[in-house]
Amino acid sequence: LRPGEAERKFVDDKVRKIIDLKRQVCDGTDKTFVVINQKGIDPMSLDMFAKEGILGLRRAKRRNMERLVLACGGVAVDSVNELTVADLGYAGHVYEQTLGEEKYTFVEEVSNPLSCTILLKGSNKHSIEQIKDAVRDGLRAVKNVLECGAVLPGAGATEMACALHLR
C-alpha cells in the first residue's frame, strides 16, 4: 500500500460498517439514518454516507451529545466495532436550518422528550442576557405553579381586582 492508502482503507472500513448497520435497520422501510460524531468526518466519508441516504453530522459538542443520548435513547459509542442495533436511538425528524448566519440542527419527535432548547438571538450581548433572565424568570414561575398548585397574582393584579370591584 502507498502512503495514506492504509489510513483510507481503515476509515472506509468503519464507514462500511455503519452503512451495513443502516441497511440492516432501514432497508425496506421509510426510516432514515443519522450519524452524529464529536470528531470530524472527512469529505469522502460524508460522500459515502450521502450516497446511502445517511445524514452525517460532525463536530457535535460533548454536552449536546449527552443531551441527545438522553432524549433519543441509544448509547454513545467510541468505536464502530462495538456498534449494534441496541445502541441506536430514535428521532422522528432531524433537519438543518440556517438562522441568520448560523446553521442549527434540529432533532425533533424524540423517544424521551424531557428537554428542549430555547434559541435566543439579540443585537448584542447585553440584550441577550436580559432576554435570558426574562425567560429564566418565566420558566421558574411556571415551575413554581406546577409544583405548588397555586398562583399568587402580582404586578398590579390586586389593584386591578379592586378597581373592577369598585366599578
Disulfide bonds with the S-S distance in Angstrom:
none
